[in-house]
Amino acid sequence: MFGFLDKIDRKHMGIFAAGVLFGTAGIKILSGRDAKKVYTHGTAAALRAKDFCMKTAAAVQENAEDIYAEAVQINEERVRQEAEQVISDEEDWEEETVSERKDISGEDSI
């Protein structure tokens, strides 16, 4: 009547039974009070790490904004100085041209 039991490999059956037993015991262990404390402390540590990373990211972003603002200001100052230099060069050129014209025409320059 139970002839099919002769065909079952007892070694594999033993491994399967041990796995079920270990799995059941593992679920009991993982759902216990002590395990919940470990999970809670682990989650709290992860949240602290997240807060630290967010604070660091915010500080880096603020520094980047400051650096960008200073770079824009430096470039604006440089453009202003270059514009002043061009105007100064044009004025010098006009003075030289007027001086040369006076010299050619024979007028005394004052």
TAQUI-V908931 format. One record per backbone hydrogen bond with DSSP energy under -1.0 kcal/mol. NH is the residue of the N-H (numbers start at 1). CO is the residue of the C=O. E is the energy in kcal/mol with one decimal. If there is no record, write none. Layout:
NH_CO_E, NH_CO_E
This chain:
5_2_-1.1, 6_3_-1.0, 13_9_-1.9, 14_10_-2.3, 15_11_-2.1, 16_12_-2.4, 17_13_-2.3, 18_14_-2.4, 19_15_-2.2, 20_16_-2.3, 21_17_-2.5, 22_18_-3.0, 23_19_-2.8, 24_20_-2.6, 25_21_-2.5, 26_22_-2.8, 27_23_-2.3, 28_24_-1.9, 29_25_-2.6, 30_26_-3.1, 31_27_-1.5, 32_29_-1.3, 36_32_-1.9, 37_33_-1.6, 38_34_-2.0, 39_35_-2.6, 40_36_-2.5, 41_37_-2.8, 42_38_-2.5, 43_39_-2.6, 44_40_-2.4, 45_41_-2.2, 46_42_-2.1, 47_43_-2.3, 48_44_-2.2, 49_45_-2.4, 50_46_-2.2, 51_47_-2.4, 52_48_-2.4, 53_49_-2.5, 54_50_-2.5, 55_51_-2.4, 56_52_-2.5, 57_53_-2.6, 58_54_-2.2, 59_55_-2.2, 60_56_-2.4, 61_57_-2.3, 62_58_-2.4, 63_59_-2.4, 64_60_-2.4, 65_61_-2.3, 66_62_-2.2, 67_63_-2.6, 68_64_-2.4, 69_65_-2.4, 70_66_-2.3, 71_67_-2.3, 72_68_-2.4, 73_69_-2.2, 74_70_-2.5, 75_71_-2.3, 76_72_-2.4, 77_73_-2.3, 78_74_-2.3, 79_75_-2.4, 80_76_-2.3, 81_77_-2.5, 82_78_-2.4, 83_79_-2.4, 84_80_-2.3, 85_81_-2.3, 86_82_-2.3, 87_83_-2.3, 88_84_-2.6, 89_85_-2.7, 90_86_-2.4, 91_87_-2.3, 92_88_-2.4, 93_89_-2.3, 94_90_-2.5, 95_91_-2.4, 96_92_-2.3, 97_93_-2.4, 98_94_-2.5, 99_95_-2.5, 100_96_-2.6, 101_97_-2.3, 102_98_-2.1, 103_99_-2.0, 104_100_-2.2, 105_101_-2.4, 106_102_-1.1, 107_102_-1.4
